[in-house]
Amino acid sequence: MIIQQLSNRVLKLERLIPPERDQSYTLEEICRSMWRQNKKRFIETAKNNSYQLFVYQFEREDAEAAASRNGGPCR
């Protein structure tokens, strides 16, 4: 990957995640931001790589949050 491509990707990430602290983020935070922006696209991106673990985690957390909003247990 050339430097220009990397630079463009970093700029995209900076737009997704507003700077709220010292400009350092975990991989989970970046993935979660991408998940919130476009779940379908993140799922597609995560196919056949280790990011699939985040998909499982985020889906579970979303289901738990929905269940708590609805007043029932998650199934």
C-alpha positions as CSV (number, residue, x, y, z in Angstrom):
1,M,0.0,0.0,0.0
2,I,1.4,3.4,-0.9
3,I,1.7,6.3,1.5
4,Q,-1.1,8.3,-0.2
5,Q,-3.6,5.4,0.3
6,L,-2.6,5.1,4.0
7,S,-3.0,8.8,4.4
8,N,-6.4,8.8,2.9
9,R,-7.5,6.0,5.2
10,V,-6.3,7.8,8.2
11,L,-8.2,10.9,7.2
12,K,-11.4,8.9,6.8
13,L,-10.9,7.5,10.3
14,E,-10.3,10.9,11.7
15,R,-13.7,12.0,10.2
16,L,-15.4,9.0,11.7
17,I,-14.0,9.4,15.2
18,P,-14.0,13.0,16.5
19,P,-10.9,13.8,18.6
20,E,-12.0,13.6,22.3
21,R,-8.7,13.0,23.9
22,D,-5.0,12.5,23.1
23,Q,-5.6,11.2,19.6
24,S,-5.0,7.5,20.5
25,Y,-7.7,4.9,20.0
26,T,-7.9,1.2,20.4
27,L,-8.8,-1.1,17.4
28,E,-12.1,-1.9,19.2
29,E,-13.0,1.8,19.3
30,I,-12.3,2.3,15.7
31,C,-14.3,-0.8,14.7
32,R,-17.2,0.3,16.9
33,S,-17.3,3.7,15.3
34,M,-17.3,2.0,11.8
35,W,-20.1,-0.3,13.1
36,R,-22.2,2.6,14.2
37,Q,-21.7,4.4,10.9
38,N,-22.6,1.5,8.7
39,K,-23.2,-2.0,10.1
40,K,-23.8,-3.7,6.8
41,R,-20.6,-2.3,5.4
42,F,-18.6,-3.3,8.5
43,I,-20.0,-6.8,8.4
44,E,-18.9,-7.1,4.7
45,T,-15.5,-5.7,5.5
46,A,-15.1,-8.2,8.4
47,K,-15.8,-11.3,6.4
48,N,-13.0,-13.9,6.5
49,N,-10.7,-12.0,8.8
50,S,-10.3,-11.5,12.6
51,Y,-12.6,-8.4,12.6
52,Q,-15.4,-11.0,12.6
53,L,-14.9,-11.3,16.3
54,F,-16.0,-7.7,16.7
55,V,-19.1,-8.4,14.6
56,Y,-20.1,-11.1,17.1
57,Q,-19.4,-8.8,20.0
58,F,-21.2,-5.8,18.6
59,E,-24.3,-7.8,17.6
60,R,-24.5,-9.3,21.1
61,E,-24.1,-5.9,22.7
62,D,-26.8,-4.4,20.4
63,A,-29.2,-7.3,21.3
64,E,-28.5,-6.9,25.0
65,A,-29.1,-3.1,24.8
66,A,-32.4,-3.7,22.8
67,A,-33.6,-6.2,25.4
68,S,-32.9,-3.9,28.3
69,R,-34.7,-1.1,26.5
70,N,-37.7,-3.4,26.0
71,G,-37.6,-4.6,29.6
72,G,-36.9,-8.3,28.8
73,P,-33.9,-10.7,28.8
74,C,-31.8,-11.1,25.7
75,R,-32.4,-14.4,23.8
